């Protein structure tokens, strides 16, 4: 089993996530600014919470392979979070914006899913729960990059984060490492992986949807 096999097993969920109306409006530049701002603030909490889970996992990992996967995720977040900070400044966000964030229901559900996965005692459960976000955004980044001419898009700076070679390469590294890990698991664990993938895709759909509902 490979990661691409998972995508083929759940094509409806994967397509609904990576080709959501939010994404399509982002691609053609018609996504309302208010919707995008709501999404960015929710995503800020998501990224901060996911990064906190890394710290919890690191204290419990004793396996060299799991540490390698964790390091790959941390390296990717180290690319992503600083870009977001720059973009927030560019968009005119203030400290008040961050202190007044109210988590939407979709965000709460997704973060609960991640936090539960991080507390199973098996680090791979968390890596799997987070993987559709990483690999899906890489696909979206490629789609966005190919959809318009460089420098002509209203959300160019955000697109640059996920279409950049650095993000794309790290996402590919994570996918490759996950593929290797899959080969070591029995059928019971693979069934759990499939269920986690499907749930994460559905939560990603809800994450887009909650921001569209703001207008």
C-alpha positions as CSV (number, residue, x, y, z in Angstrom):
1,X,0.0,0.0,0.0
2,X,1.2,3.5,-0.9
3,X,-0.2,7.0,-0.2
4,X,-1.4,7.2,-3.8
5,X,-3.3,4.0,-3.1
6,X,-5.1,5.7,-0.3
7,X,-6.1,8.6,-2.6
8,X,-7.4,6.0,-5.1
9,X,-9.4,4.2,-2.4
10,X,-11.2,7.5,-1.4
11,X,-11.3,9.5,-4.6
12,X,-14.5,11.3,-3.7
13,X,-13.2,12.6,-0.4
14,X,-9.8,13.5,-1.8
15,X,-11.3,15.4,-4.8
16,X,-13.9,17.2,-2.6
17,X,-11.0,18.3,-0.4
18,X,-8.4,19.3,-3.0
19,X,-11.0,20.8,-5.5
20,X,-13.4,22.3,-3.0
21,X,-15.3,25.5,-3.9
22,X,-13.0,27.4,-1.6
23,X,-10.0,26.2,-3.5
24,X,-11.6,26.8,-6.9
25,X,-12.4,30.4,-5.9
26,X,-8.9,30.8,-4.6
27,X,-7.5,29.6,-7.9
28,X,-9.6,32.0,-10.0
29,X,-9.1,34.9,-7.6
30,X,-12.7,35.4,-6.7
31,X,-12.5,34.2,-3.1
32,X,-13.9,37.1,-0.9
33,X,-11.3,38.7,1.3
34,X,-13.4,38.2,4.4
35,X,-13.6,34.5,3.7
36,X,-9.8,34.3,3.2
37,X,-9.2,36.3,6.4
38,X,-11.4,33.9,8.4
39,X,-9.6,30.9,7.0
40,X,-6.1,32.4,7.8
41,X,-7.0,33.0,11.4
42,X,-8.4,29.5,11.8
43,X,-5.3,28.1,10.1
44,X,-3.1,30.0,12.4
45,X,-4.5,28.2,15.4
46,X,-4.4,24.9,13.5
47,X,-0.7,25.3,12.8
48,X,0.2,26.4,16.3
49,X,-1.7,23.5,17.8
50,X,-0.2,20.9,15.4
51,X,3.3,22.2,16.2
52,X,2.6,21.9,20.0
53,X,1.7,18.2,19.4
54,X,5.2,17.7,17.9
55,X,6.7,18.7,21.2
56,X,4.5,16.2,23.1
57,X,5.4,13.4,20.6
58,X,9.1,14.1,20.7
59,X,9.4,13.3,24.4
60,X,7.9,9.9,23.9
61,X,9.6,8.7,20.7
62,X,12.3,6.1,21.0
63,X,12.2,4.7,17.5
64,X,14.7,6.2,15.0
65,X,12.3,5.8,12.1
66,X,9.6,7.7,13.9
67,X,12.0,10.4,14.9
68,X,13.0,10.8,11.2
69,X,9.4,11.3,10.2
70,X,8.9,13.8,13.0
71,X,11.9,15.7,11.9
72,X,10.5,15.8,8.4
73,X,7.3,17.3,9.6
74,X,9.1,19.8,11.8
75,X,11.2,20.9,8.9
76,X,8.1,21.4,6.8
77,X,6.4,23.5,9.5
78,X,9.6,25.5,9.8
79,X,9.2,26.4,6.2
80,X,5.5,27.1,6.5
81,X,5.0,29.1,9.7
82,X,7.5,31.9,9.0
83,X,5.9,32.5,5.6
84,X,2.5,32.7,7.3
85,X,3.9,35.3,9.8
86,X,5.1,37.4,6.9
87,X,1.8,37.1,5.1
88,X,-0.2,38.0,8.2
89,X,1.8,41.3,8.4
90,X,1.3,41.9,4.7
91,X,-2.5,41.4,5.1
92,X,-2.6,43.9,8.0
93,X,-3.4,41.5,10.8
94,X,-2.9,42.9,14.3
95,X,-2.4,41.3,17.7
96,X,-6.0,42.0,18.4
97,X,-7.0,39.8,15.5
98,X,-5.1,36.8,17.0
99,X,-6.3,37.3,20.5
100,X,-9.9,37.5,19.4
101,X,-10.0,34.3,17.3
102,X,-13.1,32.2,17.9
103,X,-12.6,28.7,16.8
104,X,-15.2,27.5,14.3
105,X,-16.8,24.1,14.7
106,X,-14.8,22.6,11.9
107,X,-11.6,23.7,13.4
108,X,-12.6,22.3,16.8
109,X,-13.4,18.9,15.2
110,X,-10.1,18.8,13.3
111,X,-7.9,19.8,16.3
112,X,-9.7,17.3,18.5
113,X,-8.9,14.6,15.9
114,X,-5.2,15.6,15.8
115,X,-4.9,15.9,19.6
116,X,-6.5,12.5,20.0
117,X,-4.1,11.0,17.4
118,X,-1.1,12.5,19.2
119,X,-2.2,10.8,22.5
120,X,-2.5,7.2,21.4
121,X,1.1,6.4,22.4
122,X,1.9,5.6,18.7
123,X,3.5,8.6,17.0
124,X,2.6,7.3,13.5
125,X,-1.1,7.8,14.3
126,X,-0.4,11.5,14.5
127,X,1.8,11.5,11.4
128,X,-1.0,9.8,9.5
129,X,-3.7,12.2,10.8
130,X,-1.8,15.2,9.7
131,X,-0.6,13.8,6.3
132,X,-3.6,14.7,4.1
133,X,-3.1,18.4,5.1
134,X,0.6,18.3,4.1
135,X,0.2,16.2,0.9
136,X,-3.1,17.8,-0.1
137,X,-1.7,21.3,0.2
138,X,1.2,20.3,-2.0
139,X,-1.2,19.2,-4.7
140,X,-3.2,22.4,-4.3
141,X,0.0,24.4,-4.6
142,X,0.8,22.7,-7.9
143,X,-2.7,23.3,-9.2
144,X,-2.5,27.0,-8.2
145,X,0.9,27.5,-9.7
146,X,-0.3,26.2,-13.1
147,X,-3.5,28.2,-13.1
148,X,-2.2,31.7,-13.6
149,X,0.7,33.8,-14.7
150,X,3.3,34.6,-12.1
151,X,2.6,37.8,-10.1
152,X,-0.9,38.4,-11.3
153,X,-2.9,36.7,-8.5
154,X,-4.5,38.5,-5.5
155,X,-3.3,35.7,-3.2
156,X,0.1,35.3,-4.8
157,X,2.1,35.4,-1.5
158,X,0.0,32.6,0.0
159,X,0.3,30.5,-3.2
160,X,4.0,31.0,-3.2
161,X,4.2,29.1,0.2
162,X,2.7,25.9,-1.2
163,X,4.0,26.0,-4.7
164,X,7.6,26.6,-3.7
165,X,10.1,23.8,-4.5
166,X,11.1,23.7,-0.8
167,X,7.5,22.8,0.3
168,X,6.9,20.5,-2.6
169,X,10.2,18.6,-2.0
170,X,9.5,18.2,1.7
171,X,6.0,17.0,1.1
172,X,7.4,14.4,-1.3
173,X,9.9,13.3,1.3
174,X,7.1,12.8,3.8
175,X,5.0,10.8,1.4
176,X,8.0,8.6,0.6
177,X,8.7,8.0,4.2
178,X,5.1,7.2,4.9
179,X,5.1,4.7,2.0
180,X,8.1,2.9,3.6
181,X,6.3,2.8,6.9
182,X,3.2,1.3,5.4
183,X,5.2,-1.7,4.2
184,X,6.0,-2.6,7.8
185,X,2.4,-2.7,9.1
186,X,0.0,-5.6,9.3
187,X,-3.5,-5.5,7.8
188,X,-5.2,-4.3,11.0
189,X,-2.9,-1.3,11.1
190,X,-3.5,-0.6,7.4
191,X,-7.2,-0.6,8.1
192,X,-6.7,2.0,10.8
193,X,-4.6,4.1,8.4
194,X,-7.3,4.0,5.8
195,X,-9.9,5.2,8.3
196,X,-7.6,8.0,9.5
197,X,-7.0,9.2,6.0
198,X,-10.7,9.3,5.1
199,X,-11.6,11.1,8.3
200,X,-8.8,13.7,7.8
201,X,-10.0,14.4,4.3
202,X,-13.5,15.0,5.5
203,X,-12.2,17.3,8.2
204,X,-10.3,19.2,5.6
205,X,-13.5,19.7,3.6
206,X,-15.2,21.0,6.8
207,X,-12.2,23.4,7.3
208,X,-12.8,25.0,3.9
209,X,-16.5,25.0,4.3
210,X,-16.6,26.8,7.6
211,X,-14.9,29.9,6.1
212,X,-17.2,30.0,3.1
213,X,-20.1,30.0,5.4
214,X,-18.9,33.4,6.8
215,X,-20.5,35.3,3.8
